[in-house]
Amino acid sequence: MPRKVKERSSASAGYGWRIERREKFKILHRDNFTCRYCGARPGSENLEVDHLIPRSRYGSDNPCNLVAACVTCNGRKSDTVIFPADMIERDDTDEGWKVHKSFGVWAVKFNDETVVIESRWGWWFEAHRLVTDGDFVRYHLKEKLAFWEESEPETAYDFGDCLRYVEQMIAIHDDER
Protein backbone atom coordinates (compact mmCIF):
# COMPACT_ATOMS: atom_id res chain seq x y z
CA MET A 1 0.00 0.00 0.00
CA PRO A 2 1.43 3.42 -0.89
CA ARG A 3 2.71 5.38 2.05
CA LYS A 4 1.00 8.72 2.45
CA VAL A 5 2.32 11.90 3.95
CA LYS A 6 -0.04 14.42 5.50
CA GLU A 7 0.42 17.95 4.27
CA ARG A 8 -1.38 21.21 4.82
CA SER A 9 -3.75 21.72 1.94
CA SER A 10 -7.37 22.31 1.17
CA ALA A 11 -7.88 19.16 -0.89
CA SER A 12 -11.44 18.05 -1.52
CA ALA A 13 -13.38 16.96 1.55
CA GLY A 14 -10.60 18.27 3.77
CA TYR A 15 -8.24 15.33 3.35
CA GLY A 16 -4.77 16.74 2.72
CA TRP A 17 -2.49 14.07 1.34
CA ARG A 18 0.10 13.42 -1.27
CA ILE A 19 1.52 10.22 -2.58
CA GLU A 20 5.28 9.77 -2.44
CA ARG A 21 7.15 10.25 -5.72
CA ARG A 22 8.14 6.61 -6.07
CA GLU A 23 4.56 5.42 -5.55
CA LYS A 24 3.23 8.08 -7.93
CA PHE A 25 5.74 6.98 -10.56
CA LYS A 26 4.61 3.35 -10.20
CA ILE A 27 0.96 4.31 -10.85
CA LEU A 28 1.85 6.62 -13.77
CA HIS A 29 4.13 3.94 -15.26
CA ARG A 30 1.46 1.23 -14.81
CA ASP A 31 -1.00 3.50 -16.68
CA ASN A 32 1.57 4.27 -19.41
CA PHE A 33 1.74 7.98 -18.46
CA THR A 34 -1.75 8.32 -19.91
CA CYS A 35 -4.90 9.80 -18.35
CA ARG A 36 -7.20 6.84 -17.72
CA TYR A 37 -10.27 9.06 -18.23
CA CYS A 38 -9.59 10.92 -21.50
CA GLY A 39 -6.50 9.17 -22.92
CA ALA A 40 -4.35 12.33 -22.97
CA ARG A 41 -0.57 12.06 -22.55
CA PRO A 42 0.28 15.50 -21.16
CA GLY A 43 3.60 14.50 -19.57
CA SER A 44 4.18 13.44 -15.99
CA GLU A 45 4.22 17.02 -14.66
CA ASN A 46 0.54 17.38 -15.74
CA LEU A 47 -0.60 13.96 -14.52
CA GLU A 48 -1.91 13.31 -11.04
CA VAL A 49 -2.81 10.15 -9.15
CA ASP A 50 -6.56 9.98 -8.63
CA HIS A 51 -8.73 7.82 -6.36
CA LEU A 52 -11.45 5.87 -8.19
CA ILE A 53 -13.41 5.79 -4.94
CA PRO A 54 -12.57 9.19 -3.41
CA ARG A 55 -11.12 9.35 0.08
CA SER A 56 -14.21 11.33 1.12
CA ARG A 57 -16.25 8.20 0.27
CA TYR A 58 -13.93 5.77 2.10
CA GLY A 59 -11.56 5.17 -0.82
CA SER A 60 -8.19 3.64 0.05
CA ASP A 61 -4.67 4.50 -1.10
CA ASN A 62 -4.23 0.95 -2.43
CA PRO A 63 -2.93 0.89 -6.04
CA CYS A 64 -6.10 -0.89 -7.20
CA ASN A 65 -8.02 2.28 -6.23
CA LEU A 66 -5.56 4.68 -7.90
CA VAL A 67 -5.25 5.75 -11.54
CA ALA A 68 -3.35 8.33 -13.57
CA ALA A 69 -5.47 11.38 -14.40
CA CYS A 70 -4.66 14.61 -16.20
CA VAL A 71 -5.13 17.78 -14.15
CA THR A 72 -8.30 18.64 -16.11
CA CYS A 73 -10.05 15.28 -15.62
CA ASN A 74 -9.02 15.01 -11.97
CA GLY A 75 -10.35 18.50 -11.28
CA ARG A 76 -13.59 17.79 -13.13
CA LYS A 77 -14.12 14.50 -11.29
CA SER A 78 -13.75 16.08 -7.83
CA ASP A 79 -15.16 13.64 -5.22
CA THR A 80 -17.45 11.75 -7.61
CA VAL A 81 -17.18 7.98 -8.02
CA ILE A 82 -16.13 7.49 -11.65
CA PHE A 83 -14.27 4.58 -13.19
CA PRO A 84 -12.46 4.90 -16.54
CA ALA A 85 -14.29 3.31 -19.48
CA ASP A 86 -11.76 0.46 -19.72
CA MET A 87 -12.56 -0.52 -16.12
CA ILE A 88 -16.31 -0.89 -16.72
CA GLU A 89 -17.63 -4.32 -17.69
CA ARG A 90 -21.07 -3.09 -18.71
CA ASP A 91 -23.94 -0.72 -18.00
CA ASP A 92 -26.39 -2.12 -15.50
CA THR A 93 -30.12 -2.37 -16.12
CA ASP A 94 -30.74 0.08 -13.26
CA GLU A 95 -30.40 3.63 -14.59
CA GLY A 96 -27.16 5.35 -13.66
CA TRP A 97 -25.41 2.18 -12.42
CA LYS A 98 -22.41 0.55 -14.06
CA VAL A 99 -20.78 -2.81 -13.33
CA HIS A 100 -17.08 -2.48 -12.55
CA LYS A 101 -16.20 -6.13 -11.94
CA SER A 102 -18.07 -9.43 -11.62
CA PHE A 103 -17.38 -12.46 -9.45
CA GLY A 104 -19.81 -15.24 -10.41
CA VAL A 105 -23.27 -14.08 -9.28
CA TRP A 106 -21.72 -11.06 -7.50
CA ALA A 107 -20.88 -7.68 -9.00
CA VAL A 108 -19.13 -4.52 -7.83
CA LYS A 109 -21.34 -1.72 -9.14
CA PHE A 110 -21.14 2.06 -8.87
CA ASN A 111 -22.94 5.28 -9.64
CA ASP A 112 -21.83 8.88 -9.04
CA GLU A 113 -22.45 8.59 -5.31
CA THR A 114 -21.45 5.14 -4.07
CA VAL A 115 -20.11 1.65 -4.67
CA VAL A 116 -22.20 -1.44 -3.90
CA ILE A 117 -21.81 -5.19 -3.92
CA GLU A 118 -24.87 -6.84 -5.44
CA SER A 119 -25.93 -10.39 -6.18
CA ARG A 120 -27.76 -11.44 -9.33
CA TRP A 121 -30.90 -12.11 -7.25
CA GLY A 122 -31.00 -8.56 -5.88
CA TRP A 123 -29.37 -8.70 -2.43
CA TRP A 124 -26.95 -5.77 -2.10
CA PHE A 125 -25.16 -3.47 0.34
CA GLU A 126 -23.06 -0.33 0.12
CA ALA A 127 -19.35 -1.11 0.28
CA HIS A 128 -18.65 1.58 2.89
CA ARG A 129 -20.69 -0.48 5.41
CA LEU A 130 -17.67 -2.79 5.62
CA VAL A 131 -15.87 0.00 7.50
CA THR A 132 -18.72 1.99 9.05
CA ASP A 133 -21.12 -0.67 10.37
CA GLY A 134 -19.45 -3.21 12.65
CA ASP A 135 -22.74 -4.93 13.55
CA PHE A 136 -23.51 -5.49 9.87
CA VAL A 137 -20.14 -7.19 9.36
CA ARG A 138 -20.13 -9.15 12.64
CA TYR A 139 -23.68 -10.45 12.49
CA HIS A 140 -25.62 -10.01 9.25
CA LEU A 141 -22.78 -10.61 6.79
CA LYS A 142 -21.37 -13.49 8.83
CA GLU A 143 -24.82 -15.12 8.94
CA LYS A 144 -25.33 -14.76 5.17
CA LEU A 145 -21.88 -16.16 4.44
CA ALA A 146 -22.47 -19.18 6.68
CA PHE A 147 -25.76 -19.86 4.85
CA TRP A 148 -24.09 -19.65 1.43
CA GLU A 149 -21.15 -21.82 2.50
CA GLU A 150 -23.61 -24.56 3.50
CA SER A 151 -26.16 -24.26 0.69
CA GLU A 152 -24.20 -22.79 -2.23
CA PRO A 153 -20.42 -23.12 -1.72
CA GLU A 154 -19.58 -21.64 -5.13
CA THR A 155 -21.60 -18.52 -4.29
CA ALA A 156 -19.72 -18.22 -0.99
CA TYR A 157 -16.33 -18.49 -2.75
CA ASP A 158 -17.31 -15.87 -5.32
CA PHE A 159 -18.61 -13.58 -2.57
CA GLY A 160 -15.33 -13.98 -0.68
CA ASP A 161 -13.34 -13.00 -3.79
CA CYS A 162 -15.61 -10.01 -4.37
CA LEU A 163 -15.32 -8.93 -0.74
CA ARG A 164 -11.51 -9.18 -0.73
CA TYR A 165 -11.36 -7.10 -3.91
CA VAL A 166 -13.60 -4.34 -2.50
CA GLU A 167 -11.78 -4.34 0.85
CA GLN A 168 -8.62 -3.25 -1.02
CA MET A 169 -10.47 -0.27 -2.49
CA ILE A 170 -11.98 1.12 0.72
CA ALA A 171 -10.41 2.25 3.98
CA ILE A 172 -11.04 4.09 7.19
CA HIS A 173 -9.18 7.41 7.22
CA ASP A 174 -6.60 7.83 9.97
CA ASP A 175 -8.53 10.72 11.48
CA GLU A 176 -11.71 8.58 11.80
CA ARG A 177 -10.19 5.58 13.58
Beta strands, then each sheet from edge to edge (+ up, - down):
strand 1: 4-5
strand 2: 18-19
strand 3: 47-51
strand 4: 66-70
strand 5: 90-91
strand 6: 98-103
strand 7: 106-110
strand 8: 115-119
strand 9: 124-126
sheet 1: 1+ 2-
sheet 2: 3+ 4-
sheet 3: 5+ 6- 7+ 8- 9+
end
